[in-house]
Amino acid sequence: MMSYPPRLDSKAGLAALREVFGPRNFLGGLVAMRTELGSVFSPSVPSFHPTVLVGPEASHSALVEARNRLNWRNPSDPVTSVLRHGLLVEDGPVHDALRREVMPSLHRARVSLTMETMWRRTNQVLDIWRSGETYDMLVEMRRLALLILAEALFHDDVTPQLDRLIPAILDVLRYISPGLWLLGAPHRKAARAVGVIDEYIYGLIRTRRSQPLPGDDLITQLVQGGMSDDLIRDQILTLFIAGHDTSTALLAWCSYLIGLHPEVLPRLTAEADALPRDESPSPEALEASVFLDQVIAETLRLYPPIHVGNRLSAERLRVCGYEVPPGERVMVSIYATHHDPAHWADPERFDPARFAPGTKHLPYTYLPFGGGPRNCLGAHFATVEARVVLARLLQRFDFTLKQRRVRLHMGATLEPRPGVFLEVRAR
């Protein structure tokens, strides 16, 4: 007899149901459901009954053991219609081949060469700030993340296009974010916004194809690899949307937590002041910023930008003793795994000491960049970027958090809303 995951409407899930509609909303509800129902369950509502996986055993099963039977590509999801054949929404040998093409540009050695770009673009944004003014880090870090991504990977200065591209990107992000389409409601069209971004990307591709001397940026590499314009567009748009949005969320949440916990500022500032002020730090110098790394890691635990991994079962599965039928939406809840009291003491507390040197954690309890063979290609890029940006911010400004309470917004990434408002003062 088949054993299906317990559902929210079971007796054991009533406490979790109250939590779903409480202050912590759906994410807090998932944590409560894990406590009440176990590591595999279904928060069943009409037209939406995914199988949710929480914790190391269930996550390892999905990300490693059953990975070839769980598809990333779901034709009904808006993200598939936007990214088309981007590596994020492909499976099997097709994904593996695309990953091999993109991977060299995100290799550790190549990322180290982009640190000067990260440092210089951070200065570009900070140079505009006026001492005593208040800025929304969700807005400022989005601009900065786009500037860094465009130059580091595409060798393009996107400054003149920011005012046109960012509204289009935000429209696309709203389109692919969780919404009523999960319950079968029609998607809102985002064709105009995608068209604006496509015009920019196809323009870059045309420029690279027309250059007599090849460069060493990602687009040139894909052109030289024989990829068609459309397939290049799909990979670039994947990085353009997913890469920059995750960095935006990480930097905004780091800014929020540092502002919310000013007791960490002296150690962070001391580390930042030990770095050079007139040039980009070397990788070796940045490695000495141990406490900054701890703060970034704890931020990723509390507020993982990608809070859930979305899959579609390609065949019948058995996960942690439960049956999952084919065609079922399977969600690996990274947020609930990071907040699971079975593996994290006092999980809601901000405690960078959890990641002090020498500290070890049970595998698959910490998944800010996923896990297994399909872990995030941009993980190293994102963490180096966060180190460089935050170190430079700490060198140049003191800041005060003006609005302590924020809510979790489940968009394409997990964002602080209404924003992170910091009053900055030049040091």
C-alpha positions in Angstrom: 0.0 0.0 0.0 1.3 3.4 -1.0 2.0 6.0 1.7 1.5 9.6 0.6 2.9 12.6 2.5 0.7 13.9 5.3 -1.4 16.9 4.2 -2.0 20.2 5.9 -5.7 19.3 6.4 -4.8 16.4 8.6 -5.4 16.7 12.4 -1.7 17.0 13.0 -1.5 20.0 10.7 -4.1 22.3 12.4 -1.5 24.1 14.4 0.5 24.7 11.3 -2.5 26.0 9.5 -2.9 28.7 12.1 0.7 29.6 11.7 0.4 29.9 7.9 -2.1 32.8 8.4 -0.2 34.3 11.3 2.5 36.9 11.4 5.2 34.8 9.8 3.0 34.0 6.8 3.7 31.1 4.5 7.4 30.6 5.3 6.8 30.5 9.0 4.0 28.1 8.2 6.3 25.7 6.5 8.6 25.7 9.5 5.6 24.9 11.7 4.4 22.2 9.3 7.8 20.6 9.4 7.5 20.4 13.2 3.9 19.0 13.1 4.0 16.8 10.0 7.6 15.8 9.5 10.2 16.4 6.8 7.9 15.5 3.9 4.4 17.0 3.7 1.8 18.6 1.5 0.3 22.0 2.3 -2.7 21.1 0.2 -5.1 23.8 -0.9 -7.5 23.7 -3.9 -5.5 23.4 -7.1 -2.2 23.5 -5.3 -0.9 20.4 -3.5 2.9 20.3 -3.8 5.1 17.9 -1.9 7.4 20.0 0.4 10.8 18.6 1.5 12.6 20.0 4.6 15.8 19.0 6.3 19.0 17.2 5.4 17.6 13.7 4.5 14.8 14.9 2.3 16.9 17.6 0.7 19.7 15.1 -0.1 17.2 12.8 -1.6 15.9 15.5 -4.0 19.2 17.1 -4.8 21.3 14.0 -5.2 19.6 10.6 -5.0 16.5 11.5 -7.1 17.9 14.4 -9.1 17.5 12.7 -12.4 13.9 12.0 -11.7 13.0 15.5 -10.8 12.8 18.1 -13.6 13.7 21.7 -13.3 11.7 22.5 -16.4 8.0 22.9 -15.9 6.3 24.1 -19.1 3.4 25.7 -17.2 5.7 28.0 -15.1 6.3 31.6 -16.3 10.0 31.3 -15.7 10.2 28.7 -18.5 8.4 31.0 -21.0 10.9 33.8 -20.1 14.2 31.9 -20.0 13.1 29.5 -22.8 16.2 27.2 -23.0 18.4 28.8 -20.3 20.4 26.4 -18.3 18.3 27.0 -15.2 15.2 25.4 -16.9 16.9 22.6 -18.7 17.5 19.0 -17.6 19.8 16.1 -18.3 22.5 16.2 -20.9 21.2 19.5 -22.4 21.6 21.2 -19.0 25.0 19.6 -18.5 26.3 20.8 -21.9 25.1 24.4 -21.2 26.6 24.4 -17.8 30.0 23.4 -19.2 29.8 26.4 -21.7 29.0 28.9 -19.0 31.1 27.6 -16.1 34.6 29.0 -17.2 33.4 32.6 -16.7 32.4 31.8 -13.1 35.5 29.9 -12.2 37.2 31.0 -9.0 40.3 32.3 -10.9 38.1 34.3 -13.3 36.1 35.7 -10.4 39.2 37.0 -8.7 40.0 39.0 -11.8 36.6 40.8 -11.5 37.2 42.1 -8.0 38.5 45.4 -9.3 35.3 45.8 -11.2 33.2 45.1 -8.1 35.3 47.6 -6.1 35.1 50.3 -8.8 31.4 49.9 -9.5 30.7 50.1 -5.7 32.5 53.4 -5.7 30.4 54.6 -8.6 27.2 54.1 -6.6 28.6 55.3 -3.3 30.0 58.5 -4.9 26.5 59.6 -5.5 25.4 59.2 -1.9 25.2 62.4 0.3 26.1 62.2 3.9 23.1 62.5 6.2 20.7 61.2 3.5 18.6 58.0 3.7 18.8 55.4 1.0 16.8 52.2 0.3 19.4 49.4 0.0 17.0 47.3 -2.0 17.1 50.0 -4.7 20.7 50.9 -4.4 22.0 47.3 -4.3 19.9 46.4 -7.4 21.6 49.1 -9.4 25.0 48.1 -8.1 24.5 44.4 -8.7 23.4 45.1 -12.3 26.4 47.3 -12.9 28.8 44.7 -11.6 27.2 41.8 -13.5 27.2 43.5 -16.8 30.8 44.5 -16.7 32.2 41.4 -15.0 30.5 38.9 -17.3 29.6 40.9 -20.4 32.3 43.6 -20.4 29.6 46.2 -20.8 29.0 49.5 -19.0 25.2 49.4 -18.4 25.1 52.8 -16.7 23.3 54.6 -19.6 20.6 51.9 -19.7 19.8 51.5 -16.0 16.7 53.7 -16.1 15.3 51.6 -18.9 16.4 48.2 -17.9 15.6 48.1 -14.2 11.8 48.8 -14.6 11.7 46.0 -17.2 13.6 43.6 -15.0 11.3 44.4 -12.1 8.3 43.6 -14.4 9.8 40.3 -15.4 10.6 39.4 -11.8 7.0 40.1 -10.8 5.8 37.9 -13.7 7.9 34.9 -12.6 7.4 35.3 -8.9 5.0 33.0 -7.0 1.4 34.1 -7.5 -2.1 33.1 -8.4 -0.8 31.3 -11.4 0.3 28.5 -9.0 -3.5 28.0 -8.4 -4.2 27.9 -12.1 -5.0 31.6 -12.7 -3.8 33.2 -15.9 -0.4 34.7 -16.0 0.0 38.4 -16.5 1.8 39.0 -19.8 5.3 40.5 -19.6 6.1 40.6 -23.3 7.0 44.3 -23.4 9.4 44.0 -20.5 11.1 40.9 -21.9 11.4 42.8 -25.2 13.3 45.6 -23.6 15.8 43.2 -22.1 16.0 41.2 -25.3 16.9 44.3 -27.3 19.8 45.0 -24.9 21.1 41.4 -25.0 20.7 40.8 -28.7 22.6 44.1 -29.2 25.5 42.8 -27.2 25.5 39.6 -29.2 25.6 41.5 -32.5 28.5 43.7 -31.2 30.5 40.6 -30.2 29.9 38.9 -33.5 31.1 42.0 -35.4 34.3 42.5 -33.5 37.4 41.6 -35.4 39.4 40.8 -32.3 37.7 38.4 -29.9 37.4 39.4 -26.3 37.3 37.1 -23.2 33.8 37.9 -21.9 31.1 35.3 -21.6 29.2 36.3 -24.7 32.3 36.0 -26.8 33.0 32.6 -25.4 29.5 31.4 -26.3 29.8 32.9 -29.8 33.1 31.1 -30.4 31.5 27.9 -29.1 29.1 28.0 -32.0 25.9 28.8 -30.0 23.0 30.4 -31.9 22.0 34.0 -31.0 18.7 32.7 -29.5 20.5 30.1 -27.3 23.1 32.7 -26.2 20.2 35.1 -25.3 18.6 32.4 -23.1 21.8 31.9 -21.1 22.6 35.6 -20.8 19.0 36.4 -19.7 19.2 33.6 -17.1 22.3 35.2 -15.6 20.9 38.7 -16.0 17.7 37.9 -14.1 18.7 35.2 -11.7 22.3 36.3 -11.0 21.6 40.0 -10.3 18.4 39.5 -8.3 20.0 37.0 -5.9 22.9 39.4 -5.3 20.4 42.3 -4.7 18.6 40.3 -2.1 21.8 39.2 -0.3 23.3 42.7 -0.1 20.0 44.2 1.0 19.5 41.6 3.8 23.2 42.0 4.9 22.6 45.8 5.1 19.5 45.2 7.1 21.0 42.8 9.6 24.1 45.0 10.2 21.9 48.0 10.8 19.6 46.0 13.1 22.6 44.7 15.1 25.0 47.6 15.5 27.0 45.6 18.0 28.7 43.8 15.1 29.8 47.1 13.5 33.1 47.6 15.4 34.5 44.2 14.3 33.3 44.7 10.7 34.7 48.2 10.5 38.0 47.1 11.9 38.3 44.4 9.2 37.3 46.8 6.5 39.8 49.4 7.6 42.6 46.8 7.4 42.0 46.6 3.7 43.4 49.1 1.2 41.3 52.2 0.7 42.7 53.4 -2.7 42.5 50.2 -4.6 40.7 46.9 -4.8 41.7 44.4 -2.2 43.5 41.3 -3.3 41.8 37.9 -2.8 44.4 37.2 0.0 43.6 40.4 1.8 39.9 39.8 1.6 40.3 36.3 3.0 41.4 37.9 6.3 37.9 39.4 6.7 36.7 36.4 8.7 33.9 38.1 10.7 32.5 39.6 7.5 32.3 36.1 6.0 30.4 34.9 9.2 27.9 37.8 8.9 27.3 37.0 5.2 26.9 33.3 5.9 24.4 33.9 8.8 22.5 36.3 6.5 22.2 33.6 3.9 21.0 31.2 6.6 18.3 33.5 7.9 17.2 34.9 4.5 18.3 32.7 1.7 17.6 34.6 -1.6 16.5 31.4 -3.3 14.2 30.2 -0.5 12.7 27.2 -2.3 13.9 24.8 -5.0 11.1 24.0 -7.5 10.9 20.7 -9.3 8.5 18.5 -11.2 8.5 14.8 -10.6 9.2 13.0 -13.9 8.2 9.6 -12.5 7.0 8.0 -9.3 9.4 8.6 -6.4 9.9 7.4 -2.9 11.3 10.1 -0.5 11.9 9.4 3.1 9.3 6.6 3.0 6.6 8.5 1.2 5.4 8.1 -2.4 5.4 11.1 -4.8 3.4 10.5 -8.0 4.6 11.6 -11.4 3.7 15.1 -12.5 3.8 16.4 -8.9 5.3 19.8 -8.0 8.1 19.1 -5.5 9.5 22.0 -3.4 12.7 21.8 -1.4 12.2 24.4 1.3 15.6 26.0 1.9 14.1 28.5 4.2 12.4 25.9 6.4 15.6 23.8 6.4 17.6 26.9 7.6 15.1 27.5 10.3 14.6 24.0 11.5 15.1 23.9 15.3 16.1 20.2 15.0 19.4 21.4 13.5 19.7 25.1 14.4 19.6 26.2 18.0 17.3 29.3 18.4 17.0 29.5 14.6 15.4 32.9 14.4 18.3 34.6 16.3 21.0 36.4 14.3 24.3 34.7 15.4 27.3 35.0 13.1 29.2 32.7 15.6 27.4 29.8 14.0 29.9 30.1 11.2 33.1 30.8 13.2 36.2 29.1 11.8 36.3 25.4 12.5 32.5 25.2 13.0 30.9 22.3 11.2 27.3 21.7 10.2 25.5 18.6 9.2 25.5 18.3 5.4 22.4 19.5 3.7 21.2 21.6 6.6 22.7 24.8 5.0 21.8 25.2 1.3 21.9 28.9 0.3 23.2 27.9 -3.1 21.4 24.5 -3.4 23.4 21.3 -3.3 24.5 18.3 -5.3 25.7 18.4 -8.9 23.3 21.3 -9.8 24.4 23.6 -7.1 24.5 27.3 -8.1 27.2 28.2 -10.6 27.4 31.7 -9.3 27.9 30.9 -5.6 31.5 32.0 -5.5 30.9 35.1 -7.5 28.0 36.1 -5.2 30.0 35.7 -2.0 33.1 37.5 -3.3 30.8 40.3 -4.6 29.2 40.6 -1.1 32.5 40.8 0.6 33.9 43.5 -1.7 30.7 45.6 -1.7 30.1 45.5 2.0 33.8 46.1 2.9 33.9 49.2 0.7 30.6 50.4 2.2 31.9 50.0 5.7 35.1 51.8 4.8 33.3 54.9 3.5 30.1 55.2 5.6 28.6 54.8 9.0 24.9 54.1 8.8 21.8 53.9 10.9 18.8 51.7 10.1 15.7 53.9 10.0 13.0 51.3 9.8 13.6 48.2 12.0 10.6 46.2 10.9 10.5 44.6 7.5 8.4 41.7 6.1 9.5 38.8 4.0 8.4 39.1 0.4 8.4 35.9 -1.6 9.3 37.2 -5.1 11.6 35.6 -7.5 14.0 35.9 -4.5 13.3 36.5 -0.8 13.3 40.3 -0.3 12.9 42.7 2.6 9.9 44.9 2.1 9.1 47.7 2.0 12.9 48.1 1.8 16.0 48.6 3.9 16.3 52.3 4.7 19.7 53.4 5.9 20.8 56.9 6.9 24.4 57.1 5.8 27.2 59.4 7.1 30.6 59.7 5.5 33.4 58.5 7.7 
